[in-house]
Amino acid sequence: MEHTFIKRAVFIIFHVIGIYCSDSQRVIERITNLENRVIDKLDKIDKRLNASLEQKDGHVSVAQETEEVDLESVQHIREDFTRLRTAFREEKSETARIRREIPKIENNLISMKQDMDKYCMIDLNKTEQLISLVEKADEYIQTNLALQIDEINEEQKAFHNEINEDQKTFRNEINDKFILVREKIRIVAAETEENIRSVVDNSITLNSNKGDEIVEQVKFNTRKIENIEMLVTKLSGSLEHLFGYDTCSDARNAGMLRSGIYKLLPGLEVYCDQTTDGGDWIVFQRRKNGEVDFYRNWKEYKNGFGDVNGEFWLGNEHLSILTATRDHELRIDMEDFEGNRAFAKYSKFKIYPEEDKYKLDVSGYSGNAGDSLEFHNGMAFSTFDNENDKYWSGNCAKDGHGAWWYNICHYSHLNGQYFNIPGKKDTRGITWWHWKESYYSLKSVEMKFR
């Protein structure tokens, strides 16, 4: 908050000498806007800390039930969060108190300005000399502040993405640049002090002492903010390890080598396959016993259904979000009732958002099951209540008793009806044509991406 004092110091000098510089006023207004934006960011941090604490309490409750968390570590983190929130609110309260002191100083300066106006009426020549000196200072201030404002604007853009690092850079830039401006202003004030000492000596002494006190308070508060930032960074690292990862690959890099359910940072629970073909796979579909009915409507396929430990569909909306950035691989493992296994792997896999009907984008086949998905590339997803296939006289989802990226209608149909009958061939079943060269109904299948 030290830039607040610098802004006030510049404002004091202009009032003392009775000069109104429109360009300088515009600079001050821009600094005020920046100040308000920083304060808004601090308020948002406070709200996010409150929300984060509530969210983590919820995660801890769930974790306690499953006995998957160190209660002592969780309690320490809770206490750190509480101390952090208390320190942050105390800092806001202290900053507000300092801001309330500023109007008192401004009232004294108004009185000083009135005395200066009277003095300038008596000795116009001396006033013109003062104006010349201040104009030089103003020119210097405008040049340096214009450069500084450009730098601050650049920092503000990055602030939204990396708040801790950008806040520190922003504060350091303010300190370095404005200290130079403040020193220049003090030099100009020293050169003019002898001419105005008889009028404003007492006021200058009073407000200078008050200003030094505010500077010391701001420096102390700045150190408190730095300590808070360090604590936030430390807690964020601990919570990431305890409550979630960005991907299954991040979990693996953190030493989580077993396959099982992991929580991603947005709060989504997924099954990570950490053993097949190098691991890091997010499983989004599994069929193995027919316990879950896959003949579902559009909304259910959008949000997902089933048991992540058993048969399930992760949800088209989750798939579109998780595959939206960078390239992903797709792998499909399948098994027949005789115990034979095969797989199909694709180097590119993406699901488009709902406005594109969760369109499938897949290519780059390899494996030993044959490519039964190329026929469906570029097709929208279809359910019995939302038909998007190319079947000219019927509804592929209804006819096939399933849901898929139907064309006319399918060569693969992994969300079809489960037939627990070895050797059964049926277009409504869980089929992969190019492995069996028929609509053989498979025993199990699992779809995953990384």
Solvent accessible surface area in square Angstrom, and as a share of the most:
residue,aa,sasa,rsa
1,M,28,0.13
2,E,16,0.07
3,H,8,0.04
4,T,14,0.08
5,F,23,0.10
6,I,1,0.01
7,K,10,0.04
8,R,60,0.22
9,A,17,0.13
10,V,6,0.04
11,F,50,0.21
12,I,36,0.18
13,I,36,0.18
14,F,8,0.03
15,H,30,0.14
16,V,8,0.04
17,I,10,0.05
18,G,24,0.23
19,I,34,0.17
20,Y,147,0.56
21,C,26,0.15
22,S,74,0.48
23,D,51,0.27
24,S,3,0.02
25,Q,56,0.25
26,R,136,0.50
27,V,19,0.11
28,I,17,0.09
29,E,104,0.47
30,R,107,0.39
31,I,8,0.04
32,T,45,0.26
33,N,87,0.44
34,L,10,0.05
35,E,5,0.02
36,N,65,0.33
37,R,100,0.37
38,V,18,0.10
39,I,42,0.21
40,D,74,0.38
41,K,28,0.12
42,L,14,0.07
43,D,43,0.22
44,K,110,0.47
45,I,29,0.15
46,D,14,0.07
47,K,143,0.60
48,R,157,0.57
49,L,16,0.08
50,N,35,0.18
51,A,60,0.46
52,S,28,0.18
53,L,19,0.10
54,E,124,0.55
55,Q,84,0.37
56,K,37,0.16
57,D,50,0.26
58,G,36,0.35
59,H,35,0.16
60,V,2,0.01
61,S,55,0.36
62,V,82,0.47
63,A,19,0.15
64,Q,78,0.35
65,E,143,0.64
66,T,76,0.44
67,E,156,0.70
68,E,130,0.58
69,V,23,0.13
70,D,84,0.44
71,L,101,0.50
72,E,119,0.54
73,S,46,0.29
74,V,4,0.02
75,Q,84,0.37
76,H,98,0.44
77,I,23,0.12
78,R,70,0.25
79,E,73,0.33
80,D,26,0.13
81,F,10,0.04
82,T,65,0.38
83,R,137,0.50
84,L,2,0.01
85,R,64,0.23
86,T,67,0.39
87,A,32,0.24
88,F,9,0.04
89,R,115,0.42
90,E,99,0.44
91,E,6,0.03
92,K,64,0.27
93,S,71,0.46
94,E,52,0.23
95,T,19,0.11
96,A,39,0.30
97,R,84,0.31
98,I,13,0.07
99,R,95,0.35
100,R,154,0.56
101,E,32,0.14
102,I,8,0.04
103,P,67,0.42
104,K,123,0.52
105,I,15,0.08
106,E,45,0.20
107,N,95,0.49
108,N,56,0.29
109,L,5,0.02
110,I,88,0.45
111,S,59,0.38
112,M,2,0.01
113,K,33,0.14
114,Q,117,0.52
115,D,62,0.32
116,M,1,0.00
117,D,60,0.31
118,K,142,0.60
119,Y,29,0.11
120,C,20,0.12
121,M,167,0.74
122,I,134,0.68
123,D,33,0.17
124,L,112,0.56
125,N,107,0.55
126,K,85,0.36
127,T,10,0.06
128,E,93,0.42
129,Q,108,0.48
130,L,3,0.01
131,I,51,0.26
132,S,50,0.32
133,L,48,0.24
134,V,3,0.02
135,E,100,0.45
136,K,131,0.55
137,A,4,0.03
138,D,10,0.05
139,E,116,0.52
140,Y,77,0.29
141,I,6,0.03
142,Q,49,0.22
143,T,78,0.46
144,N,45,0.23
145,L,4,0.02
146,A,52,0.41
147,L,110,0.55
148,Q,2,0.01
149,I,4,0.02
150,D,82,0.42
151,E,65,0.29
152,I,2,0.01
153,N,48,0.25
154,E,105,0.47
155,E,39,0.17
156,Q,8,0.04
157,K,137,0.58
158,A,43,0.33
159,F,8,0.03
160,H,120,0.53
161,N,125,0.64
162,E,108,0.48
163,I,37,0.19
164,N,52,0.27
165,E,106,0.48
166,D,14,0.07
167,Q,17,0.07
168,K,83,0.35
169,T,47,0.27
170,F,13,0.05
171,R,21,0.08
172,N,71,0.36
173,E,51,0.23
174,I,6,0.03
175,N,35,0.18
176,D,88,0.46
177,K,81,0.34
178,F,4,0.02
179,I,67,0.34
180,L,107,0.53
181,V,2,0.01
182,R,21,0.08
183,E,75,0.34
184,K,70,0.30
185,I,9,0.04
186,R,113,0.41
187,I,95,0.48
188,V,11,0.06
189,A,37,0.29
190,A,62,0.48
191,E,97,0.43
192,T,6,0.04
193,E,64,0.29
194,E,128,0.58
195,N,50,0.25
196,I,10,0.05
197,R,93,0.34
198,S,108,0.70
199,V,49,0.28
200,V,4,0.02
201,D,58,0.30
202,N,128,0.66
203,S,36,0.23
204,I,68,0.34
205,T,73,0.43
206,L,105,0.52
207,N,13,0.06
208,S,57,0.37
209,N,95,0.49
210,K,60,0.25
211,G,7,0.07
212,D,73,0.38
213,E,84,0.37
214,I,5,0.03
215,V,11,0.06
216,E,110,0.49
217,Q,41,0.18
218,V,6,0.03
219,K,81,0.34
220,F,110,0.46
221,N,5,0.02
222,T,16,0.09
223,R,132,0.48
224,K,48,0.21
225,I,18,0.09
226,E,65,0.29
227,N,94,0.48
228,I,19,0.10
229,E,13,0.06
230,M,133,0.59
231,L,48,0.24
232,V,29,0.17
233,T,80,0.47
234,K,143,0.61
235,L,7,0.03
236,S,58,0.37
237,G,43,0.42
238,S,46,0.29
239,L,14,0.07
240,E,77,0.34
241,H,111,0.50
242,L,53,0.26
243,F,18,0.07
244,G,2,0.02
245,Y,18,0.07
246,D,78,0.41
247,T,38,0.22
248,C,1,0.01
249,S,40,0.26
250,D,50,0.26
251,A,1,0.00
252,R,79,0.29
253,N,122,0.62
254,A,48,0.37
255,G,50,0.48
256,M,62,0.28
257,L,109,0.54
258,R,140,0.51
259,S,35,0.22
260,G,7,0.07
261,I,60,0.30
262,Y,14,0.05
263,K,51,0.22
264,L,3,0.01
265,L,79,0.39
266,P,113,0.71
267,G,34,0.33
268,L,35,0.18
269,E,80,0.36
270,V,0,0.00
271,Y,46,0.17
272,C,0,0.00
273,D,11,0.06
274,Q,5,0.02
275,T,102,0.60
276,T,37,0.22
277,D,62,0.32
278,G,51,0.49
279,G,0,0.00
280,D,33,0.17
281,W,0,0.00
282,I,9,0.05
283,V,0,0.00
284,F,0,0.00
285,Q,0,0.00
286,R,22,0.08
287,R,3,0.01
288,K,86,0.36
289,N,60,0.31
290,G,31,0.30
291,E,142,0.64
292,V,26,0.15
293,D,83,0.43
294,F,4,0.02
295,Y,62,0.24
296,R,58,0.21
297,N,49,0.25
298,W,25,0.09
299,K,138,0.58
300,E,59,0.26
301,Y,0,0.00
302,K,55,0.23
303,N,79,0.40
304,G,24,0.23
305,F,23,0.09
306,G,49,0.47
307,D,83,0.43
308,V,30,0.17
309,N,92,0.47
310,G,12,0.12
311,E,5,0.02
312,F,3,0.01
313,W,2,0.01
314,L,11,0.05
315,G,0,0.00
316,N,1,0.00
317,E,55,0.25
318,H,57,0.25
319,L,0,0.00
320,S,6,0.04
321,I,110,0.56
322,L,40,0.20
323,T,1,0.01
324,A,58,0.45
325,T,98,0.57
326,R,156,0.57
327,D,108,0.56
328,H,8,0.03
329,E,51,0.23
330,L,0,0.00
331,R,28,0.10
332,I,0,0.00
333,D,37,0.19
334,M,4,0.02
335,E,28,0.12
336,D,0,0.00
337,F,40,0.17
338,E,110,0.49
339,G,41,0.39
340,N,78,0.40
341,R,181,0.66
342,A,6,0.04
343,F,55,0.23
344,A,0,0.00
345,K,38,0.16
346,Y,2,0.01
347,S,69,0.44
348,K,82,0.35
349,F,3,0.01
350,K,59,0.25
351,I,1,0.01
352,Y,56,0.21
353,P,52,0.32
354,E,59,0.27
355,E,142,0.64
356,D,65,0.34
357,K,82,0.35
358,Y,0,0.00
359,K,67,0.28
360,L,0,0.00
361,D,26,0.13
362,V,4,0.02
363,S,51,0.33
364,G,43,0.41
365,Y,74,0.28
366,S,57,0.37
367,G,36,0.34
368,N,95,0.49
369,A,2,0.01
370,G,22,0.21
371,D,38,0.20
372,S,0,0.00
373,L,1,0.00
374,E,123,0.55
375,F,70,0.29
376,H,0,0.00
377,N,66,0.34
378,G,39,0.38
379,M,16,0.07
380,A,19,0.14
381,F,0,0.00
382,S,0,0.00
383,T,0,0.00
384,F,62,0.26
385,D,82,0.43
386,N,36,0.18
387,E,80,0.36
388,N,34,0.17
389,D,21,0.11
390,K,121,0.51
391,Y,66,0.25
392,W,199,0.70
393,S,88,0.57
394,G,25,0.24
395,N,20,0.10
396,C,1,0.01
397,A,0,0.00
398,K,114,0.48
399,D,81,0.42
400,G,5,0.05
401,H,61,0.27
402,G,0,0.00
403,A,0,0.00
404,W,0,0.00
405,W,1,0.00
406,Y,0,0.00
407,N,21,0.11
408,I,81,0.41
409,C,28,0.17
410,H,16,0.07
411,Y,79,0.30
412,S,0,0.00
413,H,0,0.00
414,L,0,0.00
415,N,0,0.00
416,G,1,0.01
417,Q,57,0.26
418,Y,34,0.13
419,F,22,0.09
420,N,109,0.56
421,I,93,0.47
422,P,88,0.55
423,G,40,0.38
424,K,56,0.24
425,K,134,0.57
426,D,22,0.12
427,T,70,0.41
428,R,98,0.36
429,G,0,0.00
430,I,0,0.00
431,T,0,0.00
432,W,2,0.01
433,W,69,0.24
434,H,73,0.32
435,W,52,0.18
436,K,60,0.25
437,E,116,0.52
438,S,16,0.11
439,Y,55,0.21
440,Y,16,0.06
441,S,0,0.00
442,L,1,0.00
443,K,79,0.34
444,S,23,0.15
445,V,4,0.02
446,E,33,0.15
447,M,1,0.00
448,K,4,0.02
449,F,2,0.01
450,R,62,0.23
